[in-house]
Amino acid sequence: MCDSRSKTITWRIKRIVSGPLVLLAALLIAFEEFAWDELAAILARLGRLPLLRQIERWIASRPPAIALSLFLLPVLGLLPVKLMAVLLIGRGHALFGLLVIVLAKLLGTAVAARLFELTRNQLLQVAWFARSYQAFLRFKAYVFDRLAASRYWQAVQALRQQLRNRRPAVWMRLGRRLSRQWQHLRK
């Protein structure tokens, strides 16, 4: 009797907690997905500079073990920066510490994304990395499937569609008004 009650309680707790955790995971993955692509594109443009182009060619030609080391380097390199940010937060500089963490996250994501683009083929030759990467892709698909199936997501999508149907007139009026004001200010 007690065992079935504890299972029921455990099931309820899992059900209550899993929704917000899936949403949090979806937000983190969505940020990574957006930041990954955008930041990699920015670094790819920087990679056109002659010196960086040579460095990128050298990185892309490395064997799998070295490629893996290079890919993990940003994570290890930014660890002291993140620890410093936590120290700043602990000493009362919360805003500055948070800013350092956000900038470190953006820089680390940008470098990791670019390194992954350059070394993808070599990294996927490392068995445990390839398995981990496939597991991450499955997890990402699971999270987005769960999110898309949730009633909250469906409600947000319905609201978004309603706003999209009304949006052109509102945004066009706002755009015209801002354009007129801008034209007036330029004169």
MDAnalysis code that builds the backbone (N, CA, C; Angstrom):
import MDAnalysis as mda
import numpy as np

u = mda.Universe.empty(561, n_residues=187, atom_resindex=np.repeat(np.arange(187), 3), trajectory=True)
u.add_TopologyAttr("name", ["N", "CA", "C"] * 187)
u.add_TopologyAttr("resid", np.arange(1, 188))
u.add_TopologyAttr("resname", ["MET", "CYS", "ASP", "SER", "ARG", "SER", "LYS", "THR", "ILE", "THR", "TRP", "ARG", "ILE", "LYS", "ARG", "ILE", "VAL", "SER", "GLY", "PRO", "LEU", "VAL", "LEU", "LEU", "ALA", "ALA", "LEU", "LEU", "ILE", "ALA", "PHE", "GLU", "GLU", "PHE", "ALA", "TRP", "ASP", "GLU", "LEU", "ALA", "ALA", "ILE", "LEU", "ALA", "ARG", "LEU", "GLY", "ARG", "LEU", "PRO", "LEU", "LEU", "ARG", "GLN", "ILE", "GLU", "ARG", "TRP", "ILE", "ALA", "SER", "ARG", "PRO", "PRO", "ALA", "ILE", "ALA", "LEU", "SER", "LEU", "PHE", "LEU", "LEU", "PRO", "VAL", "LEU", "GLY", "LEU", "LEU", "PRO", "VAL", "LYS", "LEU", "MET", "ALA", "VAL", "LEU", "LEU", "ILE", "GLY", "ARG", "GLY", "HIS", "ALA", "LEU", "PHE", "GLY", "LEU", "LEU", "VAL", "ILE", "VAL", "LEU", "ALA", "LYS", "LEU", "LEU", "GLY", "THR", "ALA", "VAL", "ALA", "ALA", "ARG", "LEU", "PHE", "GLU", "LEU", "THR", "ARG", "ASN", "GLN", "LEU", "LEU", "GLN", "VAL", "ALA", "TRP", "PHE", "ALA", "ARG", "SER", "TYR", "GLN", "ALA", "PHE", "LEU", "ARG", "PHE", "LYS", "ALA", "TYR", "VAL", "PHE", "ASP", "ARG", "LEU", "ALA", "ALA", "SER", "ARG", "TYR", "TRP", "GLN", "ALA", "VAL", "GLN", "ALA", "LEU", "ARG", "GLN", "GLN", "LEU", "ARG", "ASN", "ARG", "ARG", "PRO", "ALA", "VAL", "TRP", "MET", "ARG", "LEU", "GLY", "ARG", "ARG", "LEU", "SER", "ARG", "GLN", "TRP", "GLN", "HIS", "LEU", "ARG", "LYS"])
u.atoms.positions = np.array([
    [0.829, -1.183, 0.000],
    [0.000, 0.000, 0.000],
    [0.875, 1.250, 0.000],
    [1.855, 1.266, 0.884],
    [2.760, 2.409, 0.975],
    [3.583, 2.547, -0.299],
    [3.960, 1.406, -0.881],
    [4.765, 1.426, -2.094],
    [3.989, 2.048, -3.256],
    [2.714, 1.725, -3.410],
    [1.924, 2.290, -4.502],
    [1.681, 3.784, -4.283],
    [1.537, 4.184, -3.005],
    [1.346, 5.602, -2.715],
    [2.608, 6.396, -3.046],
    [3.770, 5.846, -2.696],
    [5.024, 6.552, -2.999],
    [5.249, 6.626, -4.504],
    [4.844, 5.577, -5.239],
    [4.957, 5.625, -6.697],
    [4.044, 6.704, -7.267],
    [2.835, 6.834, -6.709],
    [1.895, 7.855, -7.167],
    [2.452, 9.248, -6.904],
    [3.006, 9.438, -5.711],
    [3.583, 10.736, -5.369],
    [4.773, 11.038, -6.279],
    [5.622, 10.052, -6.495],
    [6.778, 10.225, -7.371],
    [6.324, 10.572, -8.775],
    [5.298, 9.890, -9.267],
    [4.780, 10.155, -10.602],
    [4.247, 11.581, -10.690],
    [3.518, 12.030, -9.669],
    [2.976, 13.395, -9.666],
    [4.093, 14.433, -9.650],
    [5.101, 14.182, -8.843],
    [6.229, 15.124, -8.775],
    [6.930, 15.192, -10.136],
    [7.158, 14.026, -10.746],
    [7.800, 14.009, -12.061],
    [6.955, 14.782, -13.073],
    [5.651, 14.599, -12.995],
    [4.769, 15.277, -13.945],
    [4.794, 16.791, -13.742],
    [4.798, 17.228, -12.488],
    [4.815, 18.656, -12.191],
    [6.151, 19.274, -12.593],
    [7.235, 18.584, -12.316],
    [8.566, 19.123, -12.552],
    [8.982, 19.009, -14.010],
    [8.529, 17.977, -14.707],
    [9.032, 17.752, -16.067],
    [8.621, 18.853, -17.031],
    [7.448, 19.434, -16.881],
    [7.015, 20.512, -17.778],
    [7.957, 21.696, -17.755],
    [8.193, 22.285, -16.567],
    [9.132, 23.414, -16.520],
    [10.555, 23.038, -16.942],
    [10.992, 21.824, -16.615],
    [12.339, 21.410, -17.017],
    [12.448, 21.275, -18.531],
    [11.397, 20.749, -19.155],
    [11.400, 20.640, -20.614],
    [11.403, 22.037, -21.227],
    [10.630, 22.956, -20.647],
    [10.615, 24.328, -21.150],
    [11.991, 24.975, -20.997],
    [12.609, 24.787, -19.846],
    [13.949, 25.331, -19.627],
    [14.950, 24.728, -20.607],
    [14.892, 23.424, -20.792],
    [15.788, 22.769, -21.750],
    [15.533, 23.295, -23.160],
    [14.259, 23.487, -23.514],
    [13.932, 24.009, -24.840],
    [14.477, 25.419, -25.025],
    [14.372, 26.250, -23.996],
    [14.905, 27.608, -24.091],
    [16.420, 27.601, -24.249],
    [17.088, 26.756, -23.463],
    [18.545, 26.666, -23.570],
    [18.976, 26.147, -24.939],
    [18.284, 25.122, -25.414],
    [18.626, 24.558, -26.717],
    [18.313, 25.553, -27.827],
    [17.181, 26.272, -27.709],
    [16.834, 27.269, -28.723],
    [17.878, 28.387, -28.753],
    [18.318, 28.820, -27.562],
    [19.373, 29.842, -27.512],
    [20.641, 29.324, -28.175],
    [21.040, 28.124, -27.803],
    [22.258, 27.546, -28.380],
    [22.123, 27.421, -29.894],
    [20.947, 26.980, -30.332],
    [20.731, 26.785, -31.767],
    [20.869, 28.113, -32.505],
    [20.200, 29.153, -31.989],
    [20.259, 30.466, -32.626],
    [21.669, 31.036, -32.521],
    [22.201, 31.038, -31.299],
    [23.520, 31.627, -31.084],
    [24.582, 30.859, -31.858],
    [24.467, 29.548, -31.876],
    [25.446, 28.696, -32.553],
    [25.575, 29.107, -34.018],
    [24.449, 29.179, -34.711],
    [24.472, 29.513, -36.136],
    [24.923, 30.944, -36.383],
    [24.344, 31.872, -35.637],
    [24.664, 33.283, -35.854],
    [26.122, 33.600, -35.495],
    [26.559, 33.121, -34.355],
    [27.927, 33.414, -33.925],
    [28.955, 32.708, -34.804],
    [28.634, 31.501, -35.258],
    [29.544, 30.803, -36.179],
    [29.665, 31.582, -37.483],
    [28.565, 32.160, -37.937],
    [28.599, 32.954, -39.171],
    [29.470, 34.199, -38.997],
    [29.379, 34.817, -37.824],
    [30.212, 36.002, -37.559],
    [31.686, 35.617, -37.572],
    [32.032, 34.532, -36.894],
    [33.432, 34.103, -36.874],
    [33.895, 33.618, -38.238],
    [32.968, 33.075, -39.039],
    [33.344, 32.657, -40.394],
    [33.724, 33.884, -41.222],
    [33.004, 34.989, -41.019],
    [33.368, 36.221, -41.734],
    [34.732, 36.728, -41.265],
    [34.987, 36.633, -39.964],
    [36.309, 37.023, -39.452],
    [37.396, 36.095, -40.002],
    [37.014, 34.857, -40.257],
    [37.954, 33.870, -40.767],
    [38.452, 34.167, -42.164],
    [37.887, 35.165, -42.804],
    [38.364, 35.553, -44.133],
    [39.659, 36.357, -44.068],
    [39.968, 36.871, -42.894],
    [41.228, 37.606, -42.737],
    [42.387, 36.639, -42.980],
    [43.446, 37.105, -43.646],
    [44.526, 36.186, -44.054],
    [45.098, 35.330, -42.930],
    [45.440, 35.925, -41.805],
    [46.036, 35.152, -40.715],
    [45.041, 34.131, -40.167],
    [43.803, 34.563, -39.957],
    [42.787, 33.639, -39.439],
    [42.454, 32.545, -40.443],
    [42.523, 32.872, -41.733],
    [42.269, 31.862, -42.767],
    [43.316, 30.754, -42.684],
    [44.573, 31.128, -42.467],
    [45.640, 30.128, -42.325],
    [45.432, 29.282, -41.068],
    [45.050, 29.923, -39.974],
    [44.804, 29.191, -38.723],
    [43.647, 28.219, -38.910],
    [42.572, 28.668, -39.565],
    [41.414, 27.793, -39.789],
    [41.783, 26.616, -40.684],
    [42.603, 26.856, -41.703],
    [43.037, 25.744, -42.567],
    [43.845, 24.727, -41.772],
    [44.713, 25.213, -40.902],
    [45.518, 24.326, -40.057],
    [44.613, 23.521, -39.132],
    [43.630, 24.184, -38.514],
    [42.699, 23.492, -37.601],
    [41.914, 22.429, -38.361],
    [41.413, 22.779, -39.531],
    [40.588, 21.849, -40.310],
    [41.373, 20.625, -40.770],
    [42.701, 20.734, -40.832],
    [43.497, 19.604, -41.319],
    [44.035, 18.718, -40.192],
    [43.678, 18.985, -38.964],
    [44.194, 18.206, -37.828],
    [43.517, 16.844, -37.745],
    [44.215, 15.860, -37.201],
    [43.614, 14.534, -36.989],
    [42.564, 14.596, -35.873],
    [41.731, 13.556, -35.756],
    [40.626, 13.581, -34.795],
    [41.009, 13.903, -33.353],
    [42.085, 13.340, -32.832],
    [42.448, 13.577, -31.428],
    [42.782, 15.042, -31.183],
    [43.512, 15.655, -32.085],
    [43.858, 17.071, -31.931],
    [42.625, 17.934, -32.161],
    [41.794, 17.560, -33.124],
    [40.553, 18.305, -33.373],
    [39.675, 18.305, -32.126],
    [39.602, 17.174, -31.453],
    [38.812, 17.084, -30.223],
    [39.398, 17.988, -29.137],
    [40.705, 17.986, -29.013],
    [41.361, 18.862, -28.032],
    [41.069, 20.323, -28.336],
    [41.160, 20.690, -29.602],
    [40.890, 22.073, -29.997],
    [39.429, 22.447, -29.747],
    [38.526, 21.487, -29.977],
    [37.097, 21.742, -29.769],
    [36.787, 21.949, -28.286],
    [37.471, 21.219, -27.413],
    [37.228, 21.341, -25.972],
    [37.957, 22.530, -25.349],
    [38.893, 23.111, -26.066],
    [39.687, 24.215, -25.543],
    [38.855, 25.415, -25.071],
    [37.856, 25.875, -25.828],
    [37.079, 27.033, -25.350],
    [36.380, 26.765, -24.016],
    [35.906, 25.555, -23.825],
    [35.226, 25.213, -22.571],
    [36.203, 25.348, -21.406],
    [37.372, 24.779, -21.568],
    [38.383, 24.834, -20.506],
    [38.960, 26.235, -20.347],
    [39.131, 26.934, -21.456],
    [39.704, 28.277, -21.405],
    [38.800, 29.292, -20.733],
    [37.506, 29.112, -20.860],
    [36.579, 30.077, -20.263],
    [36.175, 29.716, -18.842],
    [36.561, 28.556, -18.381],
    [36.219, 28.156, -17.015],
    [36.745, 29.154, -15.977],
    [38.001, 29.590, -16.041],
    [38.467, 30.584, -15.059],
    [37.696, 31.902, -15.143],
    [37.294, 32.285, -16.347],
    [36.525, 33.522, -16.510],
    [35.171, 33.393, -15.814],
    [34.520, 32.246, -15.989],
    [33.228, 32.026, -15.342],
    [33.380, 31.955, -13.823],
    [34.462, 31.350, -13.354],
    [34.709, 31.315, -11.907],
    [34.941, 32.720, -11.365],
    [35.645, 33.550, -12.128],
    [35.849, 34.937, -11.727],
    [34.504, 35.668, -11.644],
    [33.616, 35.378, -12.590],
    [32.302, 36.009, -12.582],
    [31.516, 35.605, -11.338],
    [31.595, 34.340, -10.959],
    [30.918, 33.882, -9.741],
    [31.515, 34.579, -8.522],
    [32.825, 34.758, -8.519],
    [33.484, 35.483, -7.433],
    [32.994, 36.930, -7.378],
    [32.865, 37.565, -8.538],
    [32.349, 38.930, -8.580],
    [30.934, 39.006, -8.019],
    [30.109, 38.041, -8.390],
    [28.730, 38.011, -7.882],
    [28.752, 37.836, -6.370],
    [29.619, 36.942, -5.892],
    [29.726, 36.703, -4.451],
    [30.211, 37.912, -3.673],
    [30.944, 38.788, -4.331],
    [31.458, 39.990, -3.664],
    [30.566, 41.204, -3.865],
    [29.362, 40.975, -4.375],
    [28.399, 42.065, -4.464],
    [28.319, 42.772, -5.802],
    [29.058, 42.300, -6.791],
    [29.014, 42.911, -8.122],
    [28.188, 42.013, -9.055],
    [26.931, 41.839, -8.698],
    [26.077, 40.877, -9.397],
    [25.904, 41.231, -10.872],
    [25.648, 42.476, -11.167],
    [25.408, 42.859, -12.553],
    [26.660, 42.659, -13.407],
    [27.804, 43.080, -12.876],
    [29.056, 42.908, -13.610],
    [29.387, 41.424, -13.773],
    [29.179, 40.646, -12.722],
    [29.433, 39.204, -12.796],
    [28.533, 38.533, -13.813],
    [27.260, 38.914, -13.836],
    [26.318, 38.353, -14.809],
    [26.714, 38.735, -16.226],
    [27.167, 39.969, -16.401],
    [27.619, 40.413, -17.714],
    [28.828, 39.599, -18.178],
    [29.752, 39.342, -17.278],
    [30.930, 38.534, -17.615],
    [30.501, 37.125, -18.018],
    [29.551, 36.542, -17.284],
    [29.075, 35.193, -17.624],
    [28.418, 35.178, -18.997],
    [27.579, 36.171, -19.288],
    [26.892, 36.225, -20.584],
    [27.910, 36.398, -21.714],
    [28.856, 37.304, -21.531],
    [29.871, 37.500, -22.574],
    [30.740, 36.257, -22.767],
    [31.098, 35.598, -21.665],
    [31.875, 34.365, -21.761],
    [31.076, 33.288, -22.490],
    [29.789, 33.208, -22.195],
    [28.930, 32.220, -22.863],
    [28.864, 32.500, -24.358],
    [28.680, 33.761, -24.724],
    [28.613, 34.114, -26.143],
    [29.941, 33.839, -26.849],
    [31.043, 34.240, -26.234],
    [32.349, 34.005, -26.834],
    [32.647, 32.507, -26.942],
    [32.366, 31.770, -25.876],
    [32.597, 30.328, -25.897],
    [31.747, 29.626, -26.939],
    [30.492, 30.041, -27.048],
    [29.597, 29.446, -28.044],
    [30.088, 29.763, -29.447],
    [30.522, 30.998, -29.667],
    [30.998, 31.395, -30.991],
    [32.220, 30.576, -31.400],
    [33.181, 30.477, -30.507],
    [34.412, 29.745, -30.836],
    [34.119, 28.250, -31.008],
    [33.308, 27.687, -30.101],
    [32.976, 26.258, -30.212],
    [32.224, 25.972, -31.511],
    [31.305, 26.862, -31.870],
    [30.534, 26.655, -33.105],
    [31.445, 26.676, -34.323],
    [32.353, 27.631, -34.346],
    [33.263, 27.716, -35.489],
    [34.208, 26.513, -35.532],
    [34.725, 26.136, -34.370],
    [35.608, 24.970, -34.321],
    [34.861, 23.705, -34.733],
    [33.599, 23.589, -34.345],
    [32.823, 22.416, -34.737],
    [32.644, 22.375, -36.253],
    [32.361, 23.543, -36.851],
    [32.235, 23.586, -38.311],
    [33.527, 23.152, -38.993],
    [34.634, 23.600, -38.435],
    [35.932, 23.291, -39.049],
    [36.350, 21.836, -38.847],
    [35.926, 21.232, -37.745],
    [36.442, 19.897, -37.382],
    [35.351, 18.822, -37.291],
    [34.167, 19.100, -37.799],
    [33.040, 18.157, -37.666],
    [33.405, 16.742, -38.123],
    [33.989, 16.623, -39.286],
    [34.308, 15.293, -39.809],
    [35.288, 14.547, -38.904],
    [36.301, 15.257, -38.412],
    [37.277, 14.616, -37.526],
    [36.631, 14.249, -36.188],
    [35.802, 15.150, -35.649],
    [35.160, 14.884, -34.356],
    [34.245, 13.663, -34.426],
    [33.535, 13.523, -35.528],
    [32.610, 12.394, -35.654],
    [33.328, 11.073, -35.903],
    [34.638, 11.115, -36.088],
    [35.425, 9.884, -36.169],
    [35.777, 9.352, -34.783],
    [35.629, 10.189, -33.758],
    [35.880, 9.766, -32.374],
    [34.585, 9.104, -31.898],
    [34.655, 7.822, -31.592],
    [33.446, 7.021, -31.337],
    [32.569, 7.611, -30.225],
    [33.153, 7.914, -29.065],
    [32.327, 8.395, -27.959],
    [31.738, 9.769, -28.270],
    [32.457, 10.593, -29.045],
    [31.926, 11.908, -29.415],
    [30.754, 11.740, -30.374],
    [30.897, 10.848, -31.337],
    [29.810, 10.611, -32.295],
    [28.565, 10.094, -31.577],
    [28.751, 9.167, -30.613],
    [27.604, 8.670, -29.837],
    [26.962, 9.790, -29.021],
    [27.793, 10.614, -28.397],
    [27.275, 11.733, -27.594],
    [26.540, 12.735, -28.461],
    [27.079, 13.001, -29.622],
    [26.448, 13.946, -30.540],
    [25.087, 13.422, -31.003],
    [25.025, 12.131, -31.341],
    [23.752, 11.539, -31.743],
    [22.750, 11.556, -30.586],
    [23.221, 11.278, -29.375],
    [22.345, 11.324, -28.193],
    [21.824, 12.734, -27.972],
    [22.680, 13.743, -28.159],
    [22.240, 15.126, -28.023],
    [21.182, 15.461, -29.065],
    [21.379, 15.032, -30.301],
    [20.386, 15.304, -31.346],
    [19.051, 14.651, -31.020],
    [19.101, 13.405, -30.479],
    [17.855, 12.739, -30.080],
    [17.188, 13.482, -28.927],
    [17.988, 13.920, -27.942],
    [17.459, 14.667, -26.805],
    [16.825, 15.979, -27.264],
    [17.489, 16.653, -28.181],
    [16.956, 17.917, -28.702],
    [15.623, 17.685, -29.405],
    [15.542, 16.636, -30.200],
    [14.284, 16.316, -30.885],
    [13.195, 15.977, -29.867],
    [13.546, 15.212, -28.831],
    [12.595, 14.860, -27.776],
    [12.066, 16.103, -27.076],
    [12.965, 17.012, -26.728],
    [12.552, 18.231, -26.018],
    [11.619, 19.055, -26.892],
    [11.973, 19.243, -28.155],
    [11.117, 20.040, -29.023],
    [9.794, 19.344, -29.320],
    [9.794, 18.022, -29.417],
    [8.530, 17.291, -29.594],
    [7.635, 17.459, -28.376],
    [8.222, 17.322, -27.177],
    [7.452, 17.521, -25.936],
    [6.922, 18.942, -25.844],
    [7.749, 19.889, -26.212],
    [7.335, 21.282, -26.158],
    [6.196, 21.541, -27.143],
    [6.336, 21.044, -28.355],
    [5.304, 21.256, -29.369],
    [3.987, 20.582, -28.987],
    [4.051, 19.491, -28.238],
    [2.840, 18.774, -27.833],
    [2.170, 19.402, -26.615],
    [2.866, 20.300, -25.917],
    [2.288, 20.872, -24.701],
    [1.191, 21.863, -25.044],
    [0.224, 21.950, -24.182],
    [-0.899, 22.869, -24.428],
    [-0.439, 24.320, -24.330],
    [0.599, 24.586, -23.531],
    [1.110, 25.948, -23.419],
    [1.703, 26.412, -24.744],
    [2.499, 25.544, -25.329],
    [3.111, 25.868, -26.617],
    [2.041, 26.066, -27.679],
    [1.046, 25.191, -27.675],
    [-0.030, 25.311, -28.653],
    [-0.818, 26.595, -28.451],
    [-1.018, 26.991, -27.182],
    [-1.710, 28.247, -26.901],
    [-0.881, 29.438, -27.377],
    [0.431, 29.385, -27.151],
    [1.313, 30.462, -27.605],
    [1.308, 30.533, -29.126],
    [1.338, 29.374, -29.780],
    [1.315, 29.361, -31.246],
    [0.003, 29.915, -31.793],
    [-1.126, 29.574, -31.145],
    [-2.419, 30.102, -31.571],
    [-2.463, 31.619, -31.391],
    [-1.960, 32.102, -30.252],
    [-1.909, 33.545, -30.013],
    [-1.006, 34.225, -31.026],
    [0.118, 33.606, -31.302],
    [1.050, 34.153, -32.292],
    [0.403, 34.244, -33.670],
    [-0.364, 33.219, -34.013],
    [-1.046, 33.229, -35.310],
    [-2.103, 34.329, -35.358],
    [-2.818, 34.515, -34.260],
    [-3.813, 35.590, -34.201],
    [-3.143, 36.951, -34.352],
    [-2.029, 37.132, -33.658],
    [-1.308, 38.399, -33.762],
    [-0.740, 38.594, -35.161],
    [-0.274, 37.510, -35.744],
    [0.273, 37.595, -37.101],
    [-0.813, 38.010, -38.089],
    [-2.026, 37.515, -37.888],
    [-3.126, 37.877, -38.783],
    [-3.488, 39.351, -38.647],
    [-3.335, 39.909, -37.445],
    [-3.651, 41.318, -37.225],
    [-2.448, 42.226, -37.412],
    [-1.300, 41.700, -37.340],
    [-0.071, 42.479, -37.262],
    [0.158, 43.441, -38.428],
    [-0.065, 43.056, -39.684],
    [0.346, 43.964, -40.756],
    [-0.205, 45.377, -40.631],
    [-1.477, 45.513, -40.321],
    [-2.046, 46.854, -40.242],
    [-1.399, 47.644, -39.105],
    [-1.258, 47.017, -37.947],
    [-0.671, 47.701, -36.793],
    [0.778, 48.074, -37.078],
    [1.556, 47.107, -37.572],
    [2.971, 47.365, -37.820],
    [3.166, 48.335, -38.981],
    [2.289, 48.280, -39.964],
    [2.407, 49.215, -41.087],
    [2.130, 50.638, -40.612],
    [1.089, 50.817, -39.771],
    [0.800, 52.153, -39.248],
    [1.963, 52.653, -38.407],
    [2.483, 51.783, -37.546],
    [3.612, 52.164, -36.706],
    [4.823, 52.516, -37.576],
    [5.084, 51.714, -38.589],
    [6.203, 51.973, -39.490],
    [6.047, 53.292, -40.223],
    [4.849, 53.572, -40.709],
    [4.610, 54.845, -41.399],
    [4.800, 56.019, -40.442],
    [4.297, 55.867, -39.226],
    [4.418, 56.944, -38.238],
    [5.887, 57.190, -37.901],
    [6.649, 56.110, -37.656],
    [8.069, 56.272, -37.361],
    [8.826, 56.856, -38.553],
    [8.451, 56.461, -39.748],
    [9.091, 56.985, -40.947],
    [8.838, 58.476, -41.084],
    [7.599, 58.890, -40.840],
    [7.278, 60.326, -40.915],
    [8.064, 61.110, -39.873],
    [8.143, 60.559, -38.661],
    [8.894, 61.246, -37.609],
    [10.376, 61.317, -37.965],
    [10.919, 60.251, -38.498],
    [12.326, 60.231, -38.882],
    [12.584, 61.243, -39.992],
    [11.687, 61.290, -40.976],
    [11.829, 62.250, -42.077],
    [11.785, 63.676, -41.541],
    [10.866, 63.915, -40.586],
    [10.743, 65.252, -40.004],
    [12.014, 65.632, -39.230],
    [12.598, 64.675, -38.507],
    [13.806, 64.955, -37.737],
    [15.012, 65.226, -38.639],
    [15.035, 64.601, -39.790],
    [16.172, 64.766, -40.707],
    [16.172, 66.123, -41.382],
    [15.012, 66.793, -41.445],
    [14.905, 68.088, -42.142],
    [15.461, 69.203, -41.343],
])
